[in-house]
Amino acid sequence: EVVAGVDMVFKDAIDYYCGTSEEPRRFQIFGRMQALSGTLARVGTNLEASYWETFNLGKYGKIRELYRSFNVAMSRSEDEIYVVRAALAQMDFNEKHAMFAREVRSSLEAIEKDALTCLGLCAKCCMDGEISSVEQQAIRDAVDKMEARQYDLREAFMGAATKVDDYISEEVAADSLFVYSISQWARELQDWALEIADFEEHYARRGSAARTFQYARQRLLWLFDPAYIFSKDTLQTATMNGIPICIVFALSMYAKGSVFIQYSPTMPVTLSLLISADRGAVFLNNLQRLMGVTFGHTLPMLLVSVVGVFGAGLLRTVTHCASIFLFYFAFPFMYYASDKWATIGFLVGGFGCYTLFTPVKAEAGSDFQCAKLYKGIAEVIIAILFKMVGAQVMAPTAPRDLAMQALEDTFKEVQQGFEQFIDGDTGSEQGLKAKVDKAKGLLALCEDWAPKTEPKLDVIPGKRTPFKKPLFESVLVQLRLLVSDLDMLKLALSGHEVEDTMATRISIVQRQDEPDESQEIYCMITQAPSWDVLSKDLLLTVKKSLAVVLAVLRHDSEEAVENDDIEDLNATKNLMELDGLATYYREISKLGSQTKRQTTTAYDELHVTELRRTRITVAVNAMSLATQHTAQMVSQCYEYMLYF
């Protein structure tokens, strides 16, 4: 499914790029990109959960590691997919674009075809968990073929670029970005394919016992890490779950009569099985737990009661077996197929197991002890009610507030990332690369919180106005593009990175016989006289736009939105355009044409992603796109600013 999705996305993108006019089907391509991201997220979640099914025993450990490597590699392709989207969205189908597309079309189609062939070979190896020497050689041959395609694409790109009058041109900036992203995607795929080809050797060096010991050691160190044990989140989770368990334990010890059965372990055991680390939407989660546990006790009891109606014999046995099969077909399917009701399906299946497998006797009326079972159900309900109250008291922060905190942290990292780019800091602990990585992690957290901010989930809304969930989700779409812009700035400055998906090392590819290209490119970008105007406008637009978005989303009353940045943006003209961009393009193009071409002995080995011309074009275009994406965030906010 993932391989087919990747093939469809890039094939359709290249076909649309080589077209003659802007067409509505680009939105279909954008939709497929979004769907592919969702598929990769689900695969990652299922991979994490699958450890408990096999414990990495036998061949399953190898298969899981290969699948994990595959998912990491495909997730990295998301960055290029969103850059492709940005390039297609700003594509101007003029004469220069038509000329550019004609020059590079055959090379783009060839590299996409060979890349998907290589991806298919690697995916097959991941599925069966075995990589024979024949398959290893086939993968290496495919990588060599892709490398040749990279050189063909570079020559086609340079042939098209030389037909443009300027060293870099705003008219073909989107074309350069598109070709760059395809080349970068193929190159990352090459790196991963070589890892797969070397996987057997890498895996054999670590014996099965050594891997098991290493994993157990890591988990134990993490579990007993004092920093983790005494962290704020851990202490809050322990208190939120521990207090209700202690209360129901005391009730079990001393309460007698009514629905309580003295010394019954039902209540504390139930809450022990339902320990959770909920943050936000705790009422809904606990309500689902209440429904799941209650149904898990009652539905099997009713089924067994129906089965008991049949007399002893083959008919009752067949009916009982059929009931068990249907029960454990329906609720596990519900767990895997439903996002919203998965918790209920999981709990019904788990808590219903004991009762459903109870031997059925003909005289089930007395042996079944219905009264005792109903008391047990009542105790379960009381226990979960205590858990609901404890969770509400210990974790009172609303999901909307937690989502906004995550969004604010993401905005902070993005803004600081642009500041680090302008300062030329890419590799330090707080440099551009670190900011991009943090922004991606926080963006994923925002996307996790988005479904929980639904106003309809509020039991008692209070005096605050409903949360602007549609605006929050549309902001996340633009924010994903903004983070991709920041990632392109990082790649343009630092160059291509070879990242080991087996998490063993990270190395930056640099030509040993050349000067530091990153510093030269940064110097060229900042030498243009209009750089100061352009960089200041970029930072100001990002800063004010993100502040306005936060102000509008945080606004929770019928009063007017009070924010000075809104007034400043209202007075700003051409918000989606960088000040001095056209002048900057002319200046940087003049500087570039005066700079000595990359004529070192390594030039014949360069990819499109390593050409100075493309890297500068990508950096400038990324700054322009960042301005557009932040401005689009703000434009979406005005629909919700009825008074300001």
Rosetta blueprint (number, residue, H / E / L):
1 E L
2 V H
3 V H
4 A H
5 G H
6 V H
7 D H
8 M H
9 V H
10 F H
11 K H
12 D H
13 A H
14 I H
15 D H
16 Y H
17 Y H
18 C L
19 G L
20 T L
21 S L
22 E L
23 E L
24 P L
25 R H
26 R H
27 F H
28 Q H
29 I H
30 F H
31 G H
32 R H
33 M H
34 Q H
35 A H
36 L H
37 S H
38 G H
39 T H
40 L H
41 A H
42 R H
43 V H
44 G H
45 T H
46 N H
47 L H
48 E H
49 A H
50 S L
51 Y H
52 W H
53 E H
54 T H
55 F L
56 N L
57 L L
58 G L
59 K H
60 Y H
61 G H
62 K H
63 I H
64 R H
65 E H
66 L H
67 Y H
68 R H
69 S H
70 F H
71 N H
72 V H
73 A H
74 M H
75 S H
76 R H
77 S H
78 E H
79 D H
80 E H
81 I H
82 Y H
83 V H
84 V H
85 R H
86 A H
87 A H
88 L H
89 A H
90 Q L
91 M L
92 D L
93 F L
94 N L
95 E H
96 K H
97 H H
98 A H
99 M H
100 F H
101 A H
102 R H
103 E H
104 V H
105 R H
106 S H
107 S H
108 L H
109 E H
110 A H
111 I H
112 E H
113 K H
114 D H
115 A H
116 L H
117 T H
118 C H
119 L H
120 G H
121 L H
122 C H
123 A H
124 K H
125 C H
126 C H
127 M H
128 D H
129 G L
130 E L
131 I L
132 S L
133 S H
134 V H
135 E H
136 Q H
137 Q H
138 A H
139 I H
140 R H
141 D H
142 A H
143 V H
144 D H
145 K H
146 M H
147 E H
148 A H
149 R H
150 Q H
151 Y H
152 D H
153 L H
154 R H
155 E H
156 A H
157 F H
158 M H
159 G H
160 A H
161 A H
162 T H
163 K L
164 V L
165 D L
166 D L
167 Y L
168 I L
169 S L
170 E H
171 E H
172 V H
173 A H
174 A H
175 D H
176 S H
177 L H
178 F H
179 V H
180 Y H
181 S H
182 I H
183 S H
184 Q H
185 W H
186 A H
187 R H
188 E H
189 L H
190 Q H
191 D H
192 W H
193 A H
194 L H
195 E H
196 I H
197 A H
198 D L
199 F H
200 E H
201 E H
202 H H
203 Y H
204 A H
205 R L
206 R L
207 G L
208 S H
209 A H
210 A H
211 R H
212 T H
213 F H
214 Q H
215 Y H
216 A H
217 R H
218 Q H
219 R H
220 L H
221 L H
222 W H
223 L H
224 F L
225 D L
226 P H
227 A H
228 Y H
229 I H
230 F L
231 S L
232 K H
233 D H
234 T H
235 L H
236 Q H
237 T H
238 A H
239 T H
240 M H
241 N H
242 G H
243 I H
244 P H
245 I H
246 C H
247 I H
248 V H
249 F H
250 A H
251 L H
252 S H
253 M H
254 Y H
255 A L
256 K L
257 G E
258 S L
259 V L
260 F E
261 I L
262 Q L
263 Y L
264 S L
265 P L
266 T H
267 M H
268 P H
269 V H
270 T H
271 L H
272 S H
273 L H
274 L L
275 I L
276 S L
277 A L
278 D L
279 R L
280 G L
281 A L
282 V H
283 F H
284 L H
285 N H
286 N H
287 L H
288 Q H
289 R H
290 L H
291 M H
292 G H
293 V H
294 T H
295 F H
296 G H
297 H H
298 T H
299 L H
300 P H
301 M H
302 L H
303 L H
304 V H
305 S H
306 V H
307 V H
308 G H
309 V H
310 F L
311 G L
312 A L
313 G L
314 L H
315 L H
316 R H
317 T H
318 V H
319 T H
320 H H
321 C H
322 A H
323 S H
324 I H
325 F H
326 L H
327 F H
328 Y H
329 F H
330 A H
331 F H
332 P H
333 F H
334 M H
335 Y H
336 Y H
337 A H
338 S L
339 D L
340 K L
341 W L
342 A H
343 T H
344 I H
345 G H
346 F H
347 L H
348 V H
349 G H
350 G H
351 F H
352 G L
353 C H
354 Y H
355 T H
356 L H
357 F L
358 T L
359 P L
360 V L
361 K L
362 A L
363 E L
364 A H
365 G H
366 S H
367 D H
368 F L
369 Q L
370 C H
371 A H
372 K H
373 L H
374 Y H
375 K H
376 G H
377 I H
378 A H
379 E H
380 V H
381 I H
382 I H
383 A H
384 I H
385 L H
386 F H
387 K H
388 M H
389 V H
390 G H
391 A H
392 Q H
393 V H
394 M H
395 A L
396 P L
397 T L
398 A L
399 P H
400 R H
401 D H
402 L H
403 A H
404 M H
405 Q H
406 A H
407 L H
408 E H
409 D H
410 T H
411 F H
412 K H
413 E H
414 V H
415 Q H
416 Q H
417 G H
418 F H
419 E H
420 Q H
421 F H
422 I H
423 D H
424 G L
425 D L
426 T L
427 G L
428 S L
429 E L
430 Q L
431 G L
432 L H
433 K H
434 A H
435 K H
436 V H
437 D H
438 K H
439 A H
440 K H
441 G H
442 L H
443 L H
444 A H
445 L H
446 C H
447 E H
448 D H
449 W H
450 A H
451 P H
452 K H
453 T H
454 E L
455 P H
456 K H
457 L H
458 D L
459 V L
460 I L
461 P L
462 G L
463 K L
464 R L
465 T L
466 P L
467 F L
468 K L
469 K H
470 P H
471 L H
472 F H
473 E H
474 S H
475 V H
476 L H
477 V H
478 Q H
479 L H
480 R H
481 L H
482 L H
483 V H
484 S H
485 D H
486 L H
487 D H
488 M H
489 L H
490 K H
491 L H
492 A H
493 L H
494 S H
495 G L
496 H L
497 E E
498 V E
499 E E
500 D L
501 T L
502 M L
503 A L
504 T L
505 R L
506 I E
507 S E
508 I E
509 V L
510 Q L
511 R L
512 Q L
513 D L
514 E L
515 P L
516 D L
517 E H
518 S H
519 Q H
520 E H
521 I H
522 Y H
523 C H
524 M H
525 I H
526 T H
527 Q H
528 A L
529 P L
530 S L
531 W H
532 D H
533 V H
534 L H
535 S H
536 K H
537 D H
538 L H
539 L H
540 L H
541 T H
542 V H
543 K H
544 K H
545 S H
546 L H
547 A H
548 V H
549 V H
550 L H
551 A H
552 V H
553 L H
554 R H
555 H L
556 D L
557 S L
558 E L
559 E L
560 A L
561 V L
562 E L
563 N L
564 D H
565 D H
566 I H
567 E H
568 D H
569 L H
570 N H
571 A L
572 T L
573 K L
574 N L
575 L L
576 M L
577 E L
578 L L
579 D L
580 G L
581 L H
582 A H
583 T H
584 Y H
585 Y H
586 R H
587 E H
588 I H
589 S H
590 K H
591 L H
592 G H
593 S H
594 Q H
595 T L
596 K L
597 R L
598 Q L
599 T L
600 T L
601 T L
602 A L
603 Y H
604 D H
605 E H
606 L L
607 H L
608 V H
609 T H
610 E H
611 L L
612 R H
613 R H
614 T H
615 R H
616 I H
617 T H
618 V H
619 A H
620 V H
621 N H
622 A H
623 M H
624 S H
625 L H
626 A H
627 T H
628 Q H
629 H H
630 T H
631 A H
632 Q H
633 M H
634 V H
635 S H
636 Q H
637 C H
638 Y H
639 E H
640 Y H
641 M L
642 L L
643 Y L
644 F L
